[in-house]
Amino acid sequence: MDPNIVMQPEAAVEESLEKIFGWIGEKKYFKVRDELLKYNEADIAEMFEEMLEDPGILESTVVIYRLLPKDISVEVFSYLPSDDQLKIVDGITDAELSYIVQELDFDDKIDILEELPANLVDKILEKTPKDERRLINTFLNYPDTCAGSLMTPDYISLQKEMTVAEAMAYIKKEGMDAETIYTCYVKDTGRKLIGIVSLSTLVVSDDNLKIMDIMHTDYVWINVYEDQEEVAEQFKKYGFLAIPVVDNEHRLVGIITVDDILEVIEEENTEDIERMAGIIDWEDSDKEYLDMSVWQHAINRLPWLLILMVAYIFTGMIITSFEAKLSEIICLVAYMPMLMGTGGNTGSQAATLIIRGLAMDEVEPSDALRILWKEVRIGAVIGLILSVFNFVRVCWFDGNGPMIALTVCCAMLFIVIFAKILGSMIPLLVKKVNLDPALIANPAISSISDAVALSIYFAMAAIFLGL
């Protein structure tokens, strides 16, 4: 691709897509290809995603893909999501598919082969050199959720007896095929990892120095069977561009680069958001929103809603038990939604912050007392401010007496404090018993706080109004 081509603004991409859809209707496929080639591979892939969403032009889109230069088609393919890759695969020849897979970086190649039907994988592997075929089969056998399924064997490996000059010559020779050259890995006999050395260190070191004299032996590494989410935590903690992966004998088997872990981090965050929203993670929860049917969405959301509906039965029972007393001072009913809503909102705020803190390792269950004391004070400040505001509202704007205002305001203060305690402590408790704090969804906290909010409200009414 022309190195002078730069990333285009979103508006330009949209304008080109309008032209492309028009040309496809007129079957002017070469015009479409020429328009696509104005962009970089990532933008082209994004445009293909738009085209592949329309089943009416699927065949035409595959034809256009086959018109792309081979080197560009490989890069575009690597940027496409797996569902779109399979659409392309269904429309190209086995020879074209084999070429794409052979040209991809090793880690992308593994990702593709994991998605392809077994018969296609067998055909591709038949045309693959024996050593590479053995390596591919090894990588395909790693569980989907472990570090081994993310790593690549394309790294720069040095020997400790090499001089800096020899190492630099080796990097110049092999560097183009490596995933990264910024960190080099030093192996001993038996492929055991004994140290790492950065390219910057090599560049500034004397040519005659030995690698063993400048390498770092206090490096971070990951076991090949470590869970992907743990790997993501290591990347977030240290900010590395790459981390070596070793087996149980500490032999270097590959590296994981930051671009490979970004998708895991995105999936992890998406899963947490879905759980916080009360959506159960079923087998197809990794599908995008628009790819899931209405029935699948309904099934995913229904269980939590049924549980919460049962919780609200208790809220209704509390209201019913005070129904007669509420009829004596009917204006109290008007403030119930405000108090319940404020309790739910403040509890959700606290829960969201604590869940994020746990995910980012900013807080631990052992910090519970410090968090409790902080949230009590935060709740008191917020509750007092809201209470003052509502006292003015109840007395001046609503025209009710000061005792009713005092009832509402005292209830507001205690409800906010309780909600802050509830929202901050439940995630810590769940984390303590080794469960996922994100399972404590905001709707669940709201439903609990609603029942308690009403109980506090009616208790204040009994104290100040004698109900």
C-alpha positions as CSV (number, residue, x, y, z in Angstrom):
1,M,0.0,0.0,0.0
2,D,1.1,3.6,-0.8
3,P,2.9,4.9,2.4
4,N,1.6,8.4,1.6
5,I,-2.0,7.3,2.2
6,V,-3.1,8.5,5.6
7,M,-6.1,7.8,7.8
8,Q,-9.2,9.5,6.5
9,P,-11.8,11.3,8.5
10,E,-15.1,9.6,9.3
11,A,-17.0,11.9,7.0
12,A,-14.8,10.9,4.0
13,V,-15.4,7.3,4.7
14,E,-19.2,7.8,4.9
15,E,-19.1,9.8,1.6
16,S,-17.1,7.0,-0.1
17,L,-19.6,4.4,1.2
18,E,-22.4,6.2,-0.4
19,K,-20.6,6.2,-3.7
20,I,-19.6,2.5,-3.3
21,F,-23.2,1.3,-2.7
22,G,-24.3,3.2,-5.8
23,W,-21.5,1.7,-7.9
24,I,-22.3,-1.8,-6.6
25,G,-25.9,-1.3,-7.8
26,E,-24.5,-0.4,-11.2
27,K,-22.0,-3.3,-11.0
28,K,-19.0,-1.0,-11.4
29,Y,-16.8,-3.1,-9.3
30,F,-13.4,-1.7,-10.4
31,K,-14.6,1.8,-9.5
32,V,-15.4,0.4,-6.0
33,R,-11.9,-1.2,-5.8
34,D,-10.2,2.0,-6.8
35,E,-12.2,4.0,-4.2
36,L,-11.3,1.5,-1.5
37,L,-7.6,1.7,-2.3
38,K,-7.6,5.3,-1.3
39,Y,-7.8,4.2,2.3
40,N,-5.6,2.2,4.7
41,E,-6.4,-1.5,5.4
42,A,-8.2,-0.8,8.7
43,D,-10.6,1.7,7.0
44,I,-11.2,-0.7,4.1
45,A,-12.1,-3.4,6.6
46,E,-14.6,-1.1,8.3
47,M,-16.1,-0.4,4.9
48,F,-16.4,-4.1,4.1
49,E,-18.2,-4.6,7.4
50,E,-20.8,-2.1,6.2
51,M,-21.1,-3.9,2.8
52,L,-21.3,-7.4,4.3
53,E,-24.2,-6.3,6.5
54,D,-26.4,-6.1,3.4
55,P,-27.3,-9.7,2.3
56,G,-28.5,-8.3,-1.0
57,I,-25.0,-7.4,-2.1
58,L,-23.0,-10.2,-0.4
59,E,-22.0,-11.8,-3.6
60,S,-20.9,-8.5,-5.1
61,T,-18.9,-7.6,-2.0
62,V,-17.0,-10.9,-2.2
63,V,-16.3,-10.2,-5.9
64,I,-14.9,-6.8,-4.9
65,Y,-12.8,-8.3,-2.1
66,R,-11.2,-10.7,-4.7
67,L,-10.3,-7.7,-6.8
68,L,-8.1,-6.2,-4.1
69,P,-4.3,-6.7,-4.4
70,K,-3.2,-9.8,-2.6
71,D,-1.1,-8.1,0.0
72,I,-3.9,-5.7,0.9
73,S,-6.6,-8.4,0.9
74,V,-4.6,-10.3,3.6
75,E,-4.4,-7.2,5.8
76,V,-8.0,-6.4,5.3
77,F,-9.0,-9.9,6.2
78,S,-7.1,-9.8,9.5
79,Y,-9.0,-6.6,10.6
80,L,-12.5,-8.1,9.9
81,P,-14.5,-9.7,12.7
82,S,-14.8,-13.5,12.6
83,D,-18.4,-13.5,11.3
84,D,-17.4,-11.4,8.3
85,Q,-14.3,-13.4,7.7
86,L,-16.5,-16.5,7.4
87,K,-18.7,-14.7,4.9
88,I,-15.6,-14.0,2.8
89,V,-14.4,-17.5,3.2
90,D,-17.6,-18.9,1.8
91,G,-17.2,-16.9,-1.4
92,I,-13.5,-17.4,-2.3
93,T,-11.7,-20.5,-3.5
94,D,-9.7,-22.8,-1.4
95,A,-6.5,-21.6,-3.0
96,E,-7.3,-18.0,-2.2
97,L,-8.1,-18.9,1.4
98,S,-4.9,-20.9,1.7
99,Y,-2.9,-17.9,0.5
100,I,-4.6,-15.6,2.9
101,V,-3.9,-17.9,5.9
102,Q,-0.3,-18.5,4.9
103,E,0.4,-14.8,4.7
104,L,-1.2,-13.8,8.0
105,D,0.8,-13.2,11.1
106,F,0.9,-16.4,13.1
107,D,-1.4,-15.3,15.9
108,D,-4.0,-14.0,13.4
109,K,-3.6,-17.3,11.5
110,I,-4.5,-19.3,14.7
111,D,-7.5,-17.1,15.3
112,I,-8.7,-17.7,11.7
113,L,-8.2,-21.5,11.9
114,E,-10.1,-21.7,15.1
115,E,-13.2,-20.2,13.4
116,L,-13.0,-22.2,10.2
117,P,-14.8,-25.5,9.6
118,A,-12.7,-28.6,10.2
119,N,-12.6,-29.7,6.6
120,L,-11.2,-26.3,5.5
121,V,-8.6,-26.4,8.2
122,D,-7.5,-29.8,7.1
123,K,-7.1,-28.6,3.5
124,I,-5.0,-25.6,4.6
125,L,-2.8,-27.7,6.9
126,E,-2.2,-30.2,4.0
127,K,-0.4,-27.4,2.1
128,T,1.5,-26.2,5.2
129,P,5.2,-27.2,5.8
130,K,5.5,-30.0,8.3
131,D,7.2,-28.0,11.1
132,E,4.7,-25.1,10.9
133,R,1.8,-27.6,10.8
134,R,3.1,-29.2,14.0
135,L,3.3,-25.8,15.6
136,I,-0.2,-24.8,14.4
137,N,-1.7,-28.0,15.8
138,T,0.0,-27.3,19.2
139,F,-1.4,-23.8,19.4
140,L,-4.9,-25.0,18.3
141,N,-4.9,-27.5,21.2
142,Y,-4.6,-24.8,23.9
143,P,-7.9,-24.0,25.6
144,D,-9.6,-20.9,24.3
145,T,-9.4,-19.0,27.6
146,C,-5.7,-19.5,28.3
147,A,-2.6,-17.5,27.4
148,G,-1.5,-20.1,24.9
149,S,-4.4,-19.3,22.6
150,L,-3.3,-15.7,22.4
151,M,0.5,-16.0,21.9
152,T,2.6,-16.0,18.8
153,P,6.0,-17.7,18.2
154,D,7.2,-14.8,16.1
155,Y,9.7,-13.2,18.5
156,I,13.4,-12.3,18.5
157,S,15.3,-15.0,20.4
158,L,19.0,-14.4,21.4
159,Q,21.7,-16.5,22.9
160,K,23.5,-15.3,26.1
161,E,26.9,-15.8,24.5
162,M,26.1,-13.5,21.6
163,T,27.8,-10.1,21.4
164,V,25.8,-6.9,20.9
165,A,27.0,-6.7,17.3
166,E,26.0,-10.3,16.6
167,A,22.6,-9.6,18.2
168,M,22.0,-6.5,16.1
169,A,22.9,-8.3,12.9
170,Y,20.5,-11.1,13.8
171,I,17.7,-8.6,14.5
172,K,18.3,-7.0,11.1
173,K,18.0,-10.4,9.4
174,E,15.0,-11.8,11.3
175,G,13.2,-8.7,12.5
176,M,10.8,-8.3,9.6
177,D,9.1,-11.6,10.5
178,A,8.9,-10.9,14.2
179,E,5.8,-9.6,16.0
180,T,8.0,-7.1,17.8
181,I,11.7,-6.3,18.0
182,Y,11.6,-3.8,20.9
183,T,12.1,-6.6,23.4
184,C,14.3,-9.6,22.7
185,Y,14.3,-12.8,24.7
186,V,17.4,-14.7,25.9
187,K,17.2,-18.4,26.0
188,D,19.6,-21.0,27.5
189,T,20.0,-24.6,26.6
190,G,16.6,-26.4,26.4
191,R,14.9,-23.2,25.3
192,K,14.6,-22.0,28.9
193,L,14.0,-18.3,29.2
194,I,16.8,-16.7,31.3
195,G,16.4,-13.0,30.6
196,I,15.3,-10.2,28.3
197,V,17.0,-7.3,26.7
198,S,15.5,-4.2,25.0
199,L,16.4,-2.9,21.6
200,S,17.2,0.4,23.1
201,T,19.7,-1.2,25.4
202,L,21.3,-3.0,22.5
203,V,21.5,0.2,20.4
204,V,23.5,2.1,23.1
205,S,25.7,-0.7,24.3
206,D,29.2,-1.4,23.2
207,D,29.4,-3.9,20.2
208,N,31.7,-6.2,22.1
209,L,29.6,-6.7,25.2
210,K,28.0,-10.1,25.7
211,I,24.2,-10.3,25.9
212,M,24.5,-12.0,29.3
213,D,26.1,-8.8,30.7
214,I,23.3,-6.5,29.7
215,M,20.2,-8.6,29.9
216,H,17.6,-8.3,32.7
217,T,16.8,-11.4,34.7
218,D,14.1,-9.9,36.8
219,Y,11.4,-10.0,34.1
220,V,7.7,-10.6,34.2
221,W,6.4,-13.8,32.5
222,I,3.2,-15.7,32.1
223,N,2.4,-19.4,32.2
224,V,1.0,-20.8,29.0
225,Y,-2.2,-22.1,30.8
226,E,-2.8,-18.8,32.7
227,D,-6.3,-17.4,32.2
228,Q,-6.7,-14.7,29.6
229,E,-8.2,-12.3,32.1
230,E,-5.2,-12.7,34.4
231,V,-3.0,-12.0,31.4
232,A,-5.0,-8.8,30.7
233,E,-4.4,-7.7,34.3
234,Q,-0.7,-8.1,33.9
235,F,-0.7,-5.9,30.8
236,K,-2.8,-3.3,32.6
237,K,-0.5,-3.4,35.7
238,Y,2.8,-3.2,34.0
239,G,2.0,-1.4,30.7
240,F,4.2,-3.7,28.6
241,L,4.0,-4.0,24.9
242,A,4.7,-7.7,25.1
243,I,5.1,-10.4,27.8
244,P,6.8,-13.8,27.3
245,V,4.9,-17.0,27.8
246,V,6.6,-20.1,29.3
247,D,5.5,-23.7,29.9
248,N,5.7,-25.5,33.2
249,E,9.5,-26.1,32.7
250,H,10.0,-22.4,32.1
251,R,10.7,-23.0,28.4
252,L,9.8,-20.0,26.2
253,V,6.9,-21.0,23.9
254,G,5.8,-17.6,22.6
255,I,4.9,-14.0,23.5
256,I,1.7,-12.1,23.8
257,T,1.6,-8.5,22.5
258,V,-0.6,-5.8,23.6
259,D,-2.7,-5.8,20.4
260,D,-3.6,-9.4,21.1
261,I,-4.8,-8.7,24.6
262,L,-7.0,-5.6,23.7
263,E,-9.8,-7.8,22.5
264,V,-9.7,-9.8,25.7
265,I,-9.9,-6.6,27.7
266,E,-12.9,-5.4,25.6
267,E,-14.7,-8.7,26.0
268,E,-14.0,-8.6,29.8
269,N,-15.4,-5.0,30.1
270,T,-18.4,-5.9,28.0
271,E,-19.1,-8.9,30.2
272,D,-18.9,-6.8,33.3
273,I,-21.3,-4.2,31.9
274,E,-23.8,-6.8,30.8
275,R,-23.7,-8.4,34.3
276,M,-24.1,-5.0,36.0
277,A,-27.1,-4.4,33.8
278,G,-28.6,-7.7,35.0
279,I,-28.0,-9.6,31.7
280,I,-27.0,-13.3,32.2
281,D,-24.0,-14.4,30.2
282,W,-25.3,-17.2,28.0
283,E,-23.4,-19.1,25.3
284,D,-24.1,-16.5,22.7
285,S,-23.5,-13.5,24.8
286,D,-20.3,-12.8,22.9
287,K,-22.3,-11.8,19.8
288,E,-22.8,-8.2,19.0
289,Y,-26.1,-6.5,19.8
290,L,-27.5,-6.4,16.3
291,D,-26.4,-10.0,15.6
292,M,-28.6,-11.4,18.4
293,S,-32.3,-12.2,17.8
294,V,-35.1,-10.6,19.8
295,W,-35.7,-13.9,21.5
296,Q,-32.0,-14.2,22.6
297,H,-32.1,-10.7,24.0
298,A,-35.3,-11.5,25.9
299,I,-34.0,-14.8,27.3
300,N,-30.7,-13.1,28.5
301,R,-32.5,-10.3,30.3
302,L,-35.5,-12.2,31.7
303,P,-33.9,-14.1,34.7
304,W,-32.7,-11.1,36.5
305,L,-36.0,-9.2,35.9
306,L,-37.9,-12.2,37.4
307,I,-35.7,-12.2,40.5
308,L,-36.1,-8.4,40.9
309,M,-39.8,-8.7,40.4
310,V,-40.0,-11.1,43.4
311,A,-37.9,-8.6,45.4
312,Y,-40.4,-5.8,44.7
313,I,-43.2,-8.0,46.1
314,F,-41.7,-7.3,49.5
315,T,-41.8,-3.6,48.7
316,G,-45.5,-3.8,47.9
317,M,-46.1,-5.7,51.2
318,I,-44.5,-2.8,53.1
319,I,-46.7,-0.3,51.4
320,T,-49.8,-2.4,52.0
321,S,-49.0,-2.7,55.7
322,F,-48.9,1.1,56.1
323,E,-51.8,1.7,53.7
324,A,-54.3,2.7,56.5
325,K,-51.8,5.2,58.1
326,L,-50.9,6.7,54.7
327,S,-54.5,7.5,54.1
328,E,-54.5,9.7,57.2
329,I,-51.7,11.9,55.7
330,I,-52.1,11.3,52.0
331,C,-49.4,13.8,51.0
332,L,-46.7,11.4,52.3
333,V,-47.4,9.2,49.2
334,A,-46.1,11.9,46.8
335,Y,-42.6,11.8,48.3
336,M,-42.2,8.0,48.1
337,P,-40.9,7.8,44.5
338,M,-38.4,10.5,45.1
339,L,-37.0,8.8,48.3
340,M,-36.9,5.3,46.6
341,G,-35.3,6.7,43.5
342,T,-32.6,8.7,45.3
343,G,-31.7,5.6,47.4
344,G,-31.4,3.4,44.3
345,N,-29.3,6.0,42.5
346,T,-26.9,6.7,45.4
347,G,-26.5,3.0,46.0
348,S,-25.7,2.3,42.3
349,Q,-23.2,5.1,42.3
350,A,-21.3,3.6,45.2
351,A,-21.5,0.1,43.7
352,T,-20.2,1.2,40.3
353,L,-17.2,3.0,41.9
354,I,-16.3,0.0,44.1
355,I,-16.7,-2.6,41.3
356,R,-14.4,-0.4,39.1
357,G,-11.9,-0.1,42.0
358,L,-11.9,-3.9,42.5
359,A,-11.3,-4.4,38.8
360,M,-8.5,-1.9,38.7
361,D,-6.9,-3.3,41.9
362,E,-7.4,0.1,43.6
363,V,-9.3,-1.4,46.5
364,E,-9.5,-4.8,48.2
365,P,-12.0,-6.5,50.5
366,S,-9.5,-5.9,53.3
367,D,-10.2,-2.1,52.9
368,A,-13.8,-2.6,53.9
369,L,-13.7,-0.6,57.1
370,R,-12.0,2.4,55.5
371,I,-14.5,2.3,52.6
372,L,-17.4,2.0,55.0
373,W,-16.3,5.0,57.0
374,K,-15.7,7.1,53.8
375,E,-19.1,6.2,52.3
376,V,-20.9,6.9,55.6
377,R,-19.4,10.4,55.5
378,I,-20.1,10.9,51.8
379,G,-23.7,9.7,52.4
380,A,-24.0,12.2,55.3
381,V,-22.8,15.1,53.3
382,I,-25.0,14.3,50.3
383,G,-28.0,13.4,52.5
384,L,-27.7,16.7,54.4
385,I,-27.6,18.8,51.2
386,L,-30.5,17.0,49.7
387,S,-32.5,17.2,52.9
388,V,-32.0,21.0,53.1
389,F,-33.1,21.4,49.5
390,N,-36.2,19.2,50.1
391,F,-37.1,21.0,53.4
392,V,-37.5,24.2,51.4
393,R,-39.4,22.4,48.7
394,V,-41.9,20.6,51.0
395,C,-42.6,23.7,53.1
396,W,-42.5,26.6,50.6
397,F,-43.4,25.1,47.2
398,D,-45.7,22.2,48.3
399,G,-47.2,24.1,51.2
400,N,-46.9,21.3,53.8
401,G,-46.1,21.7,57.4
402,P,-42.7,21.6,59.0
403,M,-43.2,18.2,60.6
404,I,-44.0,16.6,57.2
405,A,-40.9,18.3,55.8
406,L,-38.8,17.0,58.8
407,T,-40.2,13.5,58.2
408,V,-39.2,13.6,54.5
409,C,-35.8,15.2,55.2
410,C,-34.7,12.8,58.0
411,A,-35.8,9.9,55.9
412,M,-33.7,11.2,53.0
413,L,-30.6,11.5,55.1
414,F,-30.8,8.0,56.5
415,I,-31.8,6.5,53.1
416,V,-28.8,8.0,51.4
417,I,-26.4,6.9,54.1
418,F,-27.8,3.3,54.0
419,A,-27.7,3.2,50.2
420,K,-24.1,4.2,50.2
421,I,-23.3,1.5,52.7
422,L,-25.2,-1.1,50.8
423,G,-23.7,-0.2,47.4
424,S,-20.1,-0.2,48.7
425,M,-20.2,-3.2,51.0
426,I,-22.1,-5.8,48.8
427,P,-19.4,-5.9,46.0
428,L,-16.7,-6.3,48.6
429,L,-18.5,-9.1,50.3
430,V,-19.0,-10.9,47.0
431,K,-15.4,-10.4,46.1
432,K,-14.4,-11.9,49.5
433,V,-16.2,-15.2,48.7
434,N,-14.4,-15.3,45.3
435,L,-17.4,-14.4,43.1
436,D,-17.6,-11.7,40.5
437,P,-18.7,-8.4,42.0
438,A,-20.1,-7.3,38.6
439,L,-22.9,-9.9,39.3
440,I,-24.3,-7.5,41.9
441,A,-26.2,-5.6,39.3
442,N,-27.4,-2.0,39.8
443,P,-31.1,-3.1,39.5
444,A,-30.6,-5.6,42.4
445,I,-29.1,-2.9,44.7
446,S,-32.0,-0.6,43.8
447,S,-34.6,-3.2,44.6
448,I,-33.1,-3.8,48.1
449,S,-32.7,-0.1,48.8
450,D,-36.3,0.5,47.8
451,A,-37.6,-1.8,50.5
452,V,-35.3,-0.4,53.1
453,A,-36.1,3.2,52.0
454,L,-39.8,2.7,52.6
455,S,-39.2,1.1,56.0
456,I,-37.0,4.1,57.0
457,Y,-39.6,6.5,55.7
458,F,-42.5,5.0,57.6
459,A,-40.3,4.8,60.7
460,M,-39.7,8.6,60.5
461,A,-43.4,9.1,59.9
462,A,-44.1,7.2,63.1
463,I,-41.6,9.2,65.1
464,F,-42.5,12.7,63.9
465,L,-46.1,12.3,62.9
466,G,-47.2,9.6,65.4
467,L,-48.5,7.3,62.6
